């Protein structure tokens, strides 16, 4: 017996492996576990209670197992207080660190990354939502979708907070207001104290103004910016030192110093005291620094919402409702209630609800949001339609074929999410430096204090203290950490909008280095819609040969076989039963019809079967091949008796695309299983620099290996199925997808439209993204390499320049924001 179970608590492939191994350790249980979706498929000899499975998982970690789609007495929930079930509450979801400190690891709830301390980001998904909308004046009105109140006409408002990122921004904004409200008077007091005739002393003495500063600083330190100290403490306890470690130490030391100076001034030497006898306090430095850091977080939150803008635009494509046809009646249902096989009516101007095929009517559909193609596509009965695309001015009926997570739109969103979280090889440089960055900065800060205290001018200790804090505050490991992920996120999103689906950041980086592109002929350079032009018989028996080859080909799945069968049907030719059918990879097909051995295929198959070919027939075949047509020999009982000529038009965009790629210094080579004459004709039409004909799948793979041994970076464009070995061997495999048949998992880059121009766009996108990443890394390195020494005071002996910790805080706050803003420039990249 086999059952499916939902697994909660898995965050990465390591979790999946642990759960699978634990379940397989139970006697009589064989389990296969997947991460997306989080499901265990368990085969058991005898029934094993869910409680026993849960008990085993309790020893492995915080995992929960429940019967999938359980109902009645079969549903056993084992959720514990420490294991939140992330799949039951729509207000929860998957959260990840924008710096990907732990790779693909996800968390069930919002919070801070335990490694770098940054706020976790919610992953965008297309899923059912329990969000409802109500009228602010008539709360009894509740609807599942936005609209207007039927009573007063006011716009309905969500009953629950919506955008997670906006919520984070609003929370930071409210804290920022508090911080500014209390920091401003502290800063004013400190600045006025520097005046020669301090007017504040006429109100009360300096010691009492110090107490005022303390009271005003409390809301800033313990409310508005307290999270910085929490993150700093967590980073020290876990030894995951990060930006907040430096901020926490720097401002924490300044605040504690000020507290001790206020309560126990006698502990400090005179050089720490003012002319009024009070210790120099740093409440204004503490609060101003914290407020500026908070400002940086606020600006970063605002900018970060824009980096995932492409994903949000994709999410907006998902409709919320559809019109279903049941028993001849139409009714509106939620998009999440659609099931495979449902008949749906799509009205003019509506979005296509799910992937499927038109069964009745015709229209034109705008697919620009999926394929990047701006011209609407004409569609008729039998044509595929894609969820999220927009219907024209006609109505039609469609059958639902892929729903929910199986739709192309959902797969694109998931793929963009996954690619956005992946790490590019170039990030290893930043990761390696970041590992030692914070300890190094702390060491430099300590050395700065010692050197200033020993060799600096009076008051030396004060100079040392201020400069040591400035060193801690100005350093920004965050800018280094964000340099690559932000560019990757924006770049991948930009690609998705253009119909270029990038599987991971490594593919994005490698595509920039590609200097050789291997292309297949059929379906890549050509339309991939072969049609029979003629069947030739040496004995004037064309119908007989057509019946024979069509009868054989109906057992084959090759596109050329389908063309032959369709041609026979159009001629009303009846098909016979064949025996001993065999498909010979890369050559053709053989079988027995009416006791005769029939073969249909290329010259390799003919030679393998030792078929005799007359010179006259060979001449006719060569003439057809030189016209760029694909020709298959027809043999009966080892004698060639004719041929079938098949044409497959070259795509109108292929020539332009190849020209663009050559201008980008990419050599385009065609490897095809077709004959040399046909291959040469196509290569000449497209001005290809090189080609190879009569290639079997393994020949293409060996050719790629040969090019790689010469130091070439090779990309391979194919259909993702027949070319699987070559796609896997290539440095960058590119699947030429079309509509809902896109093979997302077959290659590192998928072109939704299946157009070679998409490869040129992918190359330009890769180059633009890598250039952007290098700019970010340069800025981050340059900023820290320049900022830390300046904060330490290296310019003071020469120019008398010192950097105030408050100026350092301002510079640090804007460094991360600058990296994000620069990444956002990729959205304007012209492809």
N, C-alpha and C positions, 0 to 999 in steps of 0.2 A: 504494500500500500504506500502511496505517495501523498504527502500533504505539503501545502505551502504555509509558511509562517512569516509574519512581519517581525523584523528585528529593529529595536530602537537603541540608540546609544553608540552606533558605529560612526566614526568620523573620518576614517582613512582606510587605505588598503591593509594596513597593519591590523586594524580592528577587525576587518573582514576575515583575514587569515586566522586570527586568534579565535573568532567565533566559529569558523568552519572547522578548525582543528579540535576545538572543545566538543562540538556536537559529534564529530566523527569518532571521538574517544568513547562515546557511549555505546555499549554493546548492542548490536543489532540495528545500528543507525548508520545510514550513509547520507551525508549532507553536502549540498552545494550552495554556497552563499554568494550573493551579489551585493554590491554597494549601491548601485543605482539601477533599479530600486533596492532598498534594504530588505531583501527577502531571502529566506532559507527554504530550499526545496529539499525535503527530507523523505527518503525511502526507508521504510522499516519492515522487518519481517513480522514482528508482532507489535500491537499498538503500544506506543510509549506515551505516557501521560505528559501533558504540557508542563505540569509541575516538576517532573523529573528533568526535562530539558532546561527549565529555568534554574533549577538547583545547580546544574552543571555550569551554566553561564554565570551564576553568582560568584563562582570561584574564579572566573576568568576576568571579571571586571563589571562595570556598571552597564550591563546589557539587559534588555528586556525582550522576551519572546512571547508573541501572541499568535493565535491561529488567524491566518489571513482570511478576510471577509467572513469572520466568524459570526455565527448567529445562534440563538437559543442556548443550549447547554454546552455547546462546544467552545464558547468564548471564555478563555481564561486569561485575565489580565494580571500581570505581575509587576505593574509599575510601583516603584518604591519612592519614598519621599526624596531620596537623593538622586533619582533617575527620572528627570522630566521627559515626558513623551512628546517629542517635537513634532509628531505628525498628527496631533489631534486638535491643536489650537491654531487657528489661522493667524492669530496675532503674533505667533512665534514663527521661527523658521531656521534657516541655516546662516550662521554668522562666521566671518573669516577675517583675518588680519590683512589690511591693505598692503602690508609689506611682506606678507606670506612667510613670516618667520618660521612657521612649522609646516611649510609646504601646503598640501591640500587639506590640512586639518580644519574641521568645522566645529562650531560650538552650538549648543542648543539655544542659548540665550544671549542677549546683548551684554556687553561688558568691555573689559580691556584685555588686550593681548598679554599673556603672562610673560612673554619674552621682551617685547619692546614697549609695552604699556599703552599703545595706541588704541583708540576706540575701534571695536570690531564693526565690520560693515555687513549689512544684510544682503544675502544673495538674491538677485532678482529671479523670480520664477513665474511661469504661467500656471496657476493652480486655482482650484476652487477657493472662493473666499466667502466668509460668513459676514462680510461687511454689509451693513444695511444703512438706509438713508431715512431721515425723518424731517418733519417740518419744525422750524424753531418756534412757530406760534401754535402749532397743533401737533403735539407730541404723539397723539394717538395714530397719526398717519405714519406708517412704516412701509417702505418699499425696498426691494432687492437691488434696484438700480437708481441712479440719479435721475432727476426730473423736476417737475414743479408740483406744488401741493394742490390737490384737487379742490381744496376749500378756499384758500386765500391766494393761490398762484405763486407763492414765494418759492425760490429755489430750495430744494431739499439739501440737507447737510448730512455728512457721515455721522453715524452714531459712535464711531470709534476713530481714534487718530489714524491717519493714513500713512503717509510717506515716512518711513523710518528715519531717513537721512534728514528730512525737514524737521522731524521731532528732535533729533540730536542738535541741529542748528538752533532751534528755538530755545532749547535748554541752555546751550552755551550763551545765547544772546541775553537771556534773563540774568545769568550769572555775570555777564559782562557789564550790564547796567549797574548791578550792585557794586562790582569792583570799581567802576569809574566813579560812582557816587561817593564812595568812601576814600578812594585813592586821591582824587583831585584836591580835597582840602589838606591832606597830609603833604602832598607835593607843594602846595601853596605855602604851607607853614615852613617847610624846609627851605624853600627858595627865599622867602622873606627874611628868614634868619640870617641869610648871607649878606643882607644889606648892612651898610655901615651904621645907620641909625635905625635899628629894628623897631618898627612901630608897635609890634606885638608885645614888646616888653612893657609898654605903657599900660597894657591890660593886665598881664600877670607875668611872673618871672619864667625863665627858660625851663626850669625843672617841671613846672606845671604844664607847659606846652608839650613837653615830652610825654606826659601822661595822656594828654589829649590825642597825640599821635598813636599811642598804644591802643587806646579805646577805638579809634577809627580804623586801625589796622585789623582788628579782630574779625569783622565780617569778611574782609578780603582773604585773610589767611585761612580761617576755619570754616568758611562757607563757600565763597565764590571759587577759590583756588585750592581747596583742601584736597581735591582729587589728585593734584600733582604730587602731594606728599604721600598719599596712599600708594600711588604708582611707584614712587621712588623707593618707599619702604619695601614694597613687594619685589622690586627689581633687585634690591640688595639681599633680601632673604633668599631669593631663588638664584642669585648670582647671574641674572640676566640683565646686566648693566645696559642702560639705554639713556636716551635724552633726558628722561624724567629723573634719572639718578643724578645727573649733573645739576638740573634745575633744583631738585629737592635739597641737595647738599648745599649749593650756593646760597639759595634764599633762606634755607633752614639755619645755616650758620649765622647769616646776617641777622635773622630775627632773634635767635637765641642770644647772640652777642648783645643785641639791643636790650633784651629782657634783663640779662645779668647786669648790664651797664646802668639800667634804670633802677633796679632793686638793690644792687650791691656795688655802687660806684667806687668804693674805697679799694676794691680789688685791682683796679686798673692804674697803670703808671700815668704820669702827667701828660705824656705825649698823646694819650688817647682822649684827653679832656679839652674842652673849649675854654675860652677866656672867662666864661661865667662859672667855671668849675664843674660843669656837668660833662659826663662822658658823651663823646660823639656817637649818636645812635643812627641806626640805618633802617628805621621803619619806612621811610620814604623809598629807599632803594628796594627793600623787600616787596612793598606793595606795587611799586611801579613796574618792577621786573615781572612779578606774577601777573599783573594786569596786561602787560605787553605780550607775555607768553599766552595768556588766555585769548588775546586778540588774534594772535597767530593761529591758535586752534580754531577760533571762530571763522577766520578767513579760509583756513584749510578745509573746514567742514563745508563751507559754501562752494569752494572750488571743487572739492571732491564729488559733490553731487553732480557736477557737470561732466566729470570723467566717465561716468557710467551713462551718459546721456544717450548713447547709441542703443544700449540695452533697453533703456526706458522707452525709446521710440519704437523699438521692436515690440515691447510689451503693449504699447498702445494699439498695435495692429490687431491684437487679439480681440474679437468681438465678444460681447457679453450675452447676446441672445441669438436665437435662430428660429426660423419658421419650419416646423415639422409637418409632414403630410401623413395622417393616419386615418384609414378608413374613408378616404376621400375628403377629409376635413383638415383644415390648416389651423395650427395653434402655435403660439409663441412659447418657447421653452428656454431654459438656461443653457448656455453653451456646454456646461458640464454634465447635462443630462443626455447629450447626444450619444448614441451607440452606433457601432459599426452596422451598416446595412440600412440605417434610417434614410428615408427619402426627405429631402429638404428643398424648400423653395427659396431662391435668392432673388430678391427684388432689385430694381434699378438703384444704383448708388450704394448698395449694401456691401459690407465686407463678407467674403467667403468664410463661413463658420469653421469648417474643418477641411481636411484633404479628401478629395473624392473625384468622381467623374460625372460629367453632364450626361443625363439620360433623356432629357427633353428640352428642346429650345436651342438657341444659339445667341451669342453675345460677344462683346469684346471686353477684356479684363486688363486692368492696370496692374502689372506685376513688378513695377519699378521698386517697390519697397523690399522685395525679396531678391530679385535678379539684378537690379540696377539698370534695367532696360527701360528707357523712358516712353517707348512707343507701346500703346495698348495692343494686346495679342487677341486675334480673332479665335473664338472657341465655338465648337459645335458638339453635337451629341457624340460621346465616346472620348472626348478630350479630357485630360486631367486638369483639375483646378486646385489651387493651393490656399490654405487657410491664411487669412489676413490680407489677401489681395482684394482689389475693389472691382465690383461688377460695374458694367457700363450702363447703358440706358434701356436694356432689355431684361426680361425676367426669364429664369430657367429653373429646371428641377435637376437636382444632383443626388447621387447616392454617397453616403458617408463611408469612406474606406479606412481612414486613419483619424483617430480622435485622441483628445487629451495629449499626453506626453509623446505620442507617436507622430503627431503632425510635424511637418517640416519646420514650421515656425517655432514650435517647442524645442525641436532638436537644435535649431540655430541658436536660440536663447541659451540652451544648456551648453552648447559648444563654445559660445562667446564667453560665458561665465567661466568655464573650465580653462580656456586659453588665457583669459585675463588674469587668472591666479597662477599660471605656470611661470617658471623662471627661465629666463634666457641665459645661455652660457656666459654672456658678458657680465652678468650680475655676480658671478663668482668672485670677480675682482673686488667689487664693493663689499660683498659678504666677508671676504677674507680680511679686509681692512677694518670693517665694523667690529669684528670679533675682538680686536685689540684697541679699538678707538677710545672707548670710555676709560679703561684703566690708564691708558697713556695720558689722556687729558687730566685725570685726577693727579697723576704723578707730576705733570707739568705745573699744575696749580700749586702743589705742595712746594716744588722747587722754586716757583715764582715767589712764594711767600718768604722762603728761606733767603733767597738772593737779595730781595728787597730789604728784608729785615737786617741783613748783615752789611750790605753795601749801599743801600739806598739813602737818599737825603732825609733829613728829619721832617716830619715824624715818620721814620722808616717803617715802624710796625703798621701804621695806618696805610701807608703806600702798599706794603706787602699784602695787607688784608684785602684792600680794595681790588688790587690787580689779580689776586688769587681768585676772588669771586668772579671777576670779569672773564677770566679764562674759563671757568666752569660754565658760565652763562652763555658765552658766545659760541662755544663748540656745538655743532649740530649734526649728530649721527643720523638724524631723521632725513635730512636732505640726501645723504648717501643712500639710505634705505629706500627712499621713494623714487629715486632717479629712474630706475628701470621699470618697476611695476606700473607707474602712472602712464609712461609712454606706451607700454604694451597694452594696457587697458584701453586707451584711446585709439591706438592703432588697430587693434583687433575689432573694436566697435566700428571704426571707420570702414574696415574691410567688409564687415557684415552688411553694412548699408549699401555696399557696391556689389553684393552678391559673391564676395570672396570670403569663404569660411576657413579660418586658420585654426588648426587643431591645438597648437601650443606655441609658446614664445620661441622655442628652439627653431621651429620651422620658419618663423618670421625672421629670425636672425640669419639662418642659412640661405634663405631666398635672396638676400642681398648679395651673397657671394657666388650665386649660381652663374656659371659662364657657359654651360652647355645644357640645352633643352632637348630631350628625346621625346618625339611625338609619334603616336600611332597614326595610321591613315584613317581607317574607318571610324567615324563618330568623333574624331578629333579634328582632322583637317577637312573631312567631308561631313555631310549632314547626318550620316549614320542611318539613312533611310533608303537602303538599296532597293532597286526595282529591276525586274527582268526586262531587258530590251529585246532579246530574241533567243529562241532555241533553234539551233541549226542541226540538221541531220544529214549525214552523208548519203543516206538512202531515202531521202524525202519522206521521212516518217517522224515529223516534228511532234505531232500529237502523241504518238506512241512513246517517244523519248520523254516528253513532258509528263506523261502519266507515270512513267517509271521513276523519274528523279523526284517528282512531287511525292510519290508514295513512299520513297525512302526518307525524304526530308521532313515529313511530318513527325518523325521520331526524334528530330534534332531541334535544339534550342538556339542554334546559331542564327544571327540576323539574315545571312544570305539564304539559309534554309527557309526562313519565314517568307522571304521575298518570292522564292520559287513556288511555295505552297499557295500563296495569295494569287500569284499569276495563274496557276492551274485552276483555282476556283473561279477567277474572272473569265476563264475560257470554258467553264462548265465541264471540266475534265474530272471524271470519277477516279477515286484513289483505290489502289489495291492493297492487300495485306502483304507485308514484307516479312521475311524471316531472316535470322542470322544478322540482324542489324548491328552495325558497329560504327562508332564515331572515332575517327583517327585524329587526335589532337593536332591542329595546325596543318592538316592535309585534306580531309574530306570525310565522306561516309561510304560504307559498303553494305550490301545486303543481297538477299536472294528473292527474285520475283519470277513466278511461274517456272521455277527450276533453273533460272538463269542468274549468274553472278553479275550484279550491276554495281558499278563504282562511279562516284561523282566527286571530283576534287581537283587539286592542282597537279603540277607536273611531278612533284615528289611522290604523291600517291600513285601516279601512273607508273613511275619507275619502280616503286616498291612492289607493285603487283605485276611487274614485267609486262605492261600493256604495249601492244604494237600500235604506233601512230603513223598514219600515212602522211607523206610530205605535203600534199595538197591541203589536208585538214590542218596541219601544223601552220601552214602559211596564213590560212584564214584566221586562226587563233592569234597569231602574232600581230596581224593587222588590227584586230580588235583591241588587243592590249596596248598598242601604240597610241590608240585614241583615249587611253586612260581608263579603259573599262576592265572590270574584273571578270576573268573568263575561267570557267570550270570545265574540265574535260568530262565527257560521258563515255564510259567503257562498258561493254557487254561481253562477258566471257573472254577477258583479256584483249579485246580489240576496241580501239577508240572509234566510236561511231558518230560522234558529234560533240557539240559544246553548248553551254548556256552562257550568254553574255549579260552581265549585270552592271548597271551604272549606279553610281552614288555621287551626287553632285558635290563639288567642293563648296564649302561655306563661303558666302560672300565676304565675310570678315577675315578669313584665314590669311589672305595675301597682305592685308594691311597690318594684321597682328604680327606676322613674321617680320615685316619691315620694321615695325616698332621695336621688336625684340632685338633685331640685328643692330639697330641704332643704340640700344642699351648694352651693346657688346656681348650679346648672348648668341652663341652658335646654335642653330636649330638643325637637328638631324632627324630624319624620318626613318623609323624602323618598322617595316610592315611584313606581314605574312604573304602579301600579294606577290605576283611575279615581277620580274625585273622590268619588263616593258611598260607595264601599268605604273609601277613605282617611278620610273624615269619620267613618264609623261606628267605625272602629278608634281614631281620635284621641279621640273622645268617650268610648269605653269606658276608655281609658287616661289621660284627663284631660291630654292633651298641649296645650301652649300654642300650638303652631303645626304646620302640615303643608303639604306641597305634593304634588299628585298628577300623574299623567301625565308623570313625569320620566324622560327618557332618561339614560343614564350621563353624557353630557356636561352635561346640565342640573344634575345633582347637583354636578359639579365647579365649574360656574359659580356656583352658589348659595354654595358654600364660599368661593370667591374673593370674592364680594360681601360675605360676613360678615367675612372677613379684612380687607377694605378699610375696614371700620367699626371696626377695632381689636380684633375678637374673636379669642380663642384657641379654635380649632375642633378638636374631635375627631370622627372619623367611624367608626362601627361598621358593618361589613358582612361579607359572606362571603369577602372577600379575592380574589374572582375577577371576578364581574360588576361589582363596585364598585371595581375597580382604579384607574381615573382619580381617583375621589373620595378613595380611601384615600391615594393618592400626594399629592394636593393638600392634604389636611388637615394641620394642625400635628401631630396624633397620630392615626395610623391604627390602628384596633382590629379585628383579625380575630376573628370569632366562630367559633372552631374547635369541632369535635366529635370527640373520640376520636382515632383514628389519621389522620383526614383533616385534622388541623389544619394550616393554611397558615402555618407559622412564618415564612417569608420574605416574606410578603405585607404585613405591617404592622409597626408599631413595638411594638405590644402585642398579644398573642394570648391569648384566653380559652379555655382547654382545654375547659371545659364548655359554652361558647357561651351563657352566661346573662348578661343585662343586669346582674344583681346584681354580676357580676364587675367591671363598669365602676365601680360605686360603691365596691367594695373597692379597685380600682386608684387611684381618686381619693384615698381615705383613706390608702392606702399611700404615694402620692406626697407628700401633705401631711405625713405623719409623717416621711418620709425627709428632705424638704427642711428641716423644722423641726430635725431632728437634725443635719443638715449645718451649719445656721446656728449651732446651739449649739456645735458643734465648732470652727467658724471663730472665733466670738466668744471661746471659751476660749483658743484658740491665739494670737489677736491680743492679747487682754487679758494673758495670761501673759507674752508677750514684751515688750509695751509697758510693763508694770509691772516685770517682773523685771530687765531690762537696766539701767534707771536706778538701781534699788535696789542692784544689784550694783556699779554704778559709784560708789555712795556719796552719792547726792543727799540722802539722809535724815540723813547724819552732821552737817552744820552745824546742823540743827534739833533732832534727837532723839538724836544720838550713836550712831545705828544703823549698823553695817556688816554685810555679809553674808559669812560664811565661804565660801570656795570649796567646802567639803565640803557645806554646806547647799545651795549653788547646785546641786551635782551631784545631790543628793537630789531637789530640786525639778524639775530637768531630766529625771531618770530617770522620774519619775512623770507628767510632762506628756503624753508619747506614750501611756502606758498609760491615762491618764484619757480620752483621745480614743477609744481603742479600746473601753474599758468603756462609755462613753456610747453608742457606736455599737451595742453589743450589746443595749442596751435596746430596740432596734427588734424584737428577737425576741419581745418580749412585747406588741407592738402588737396591739390587738384590731381585726379587720377585719369 
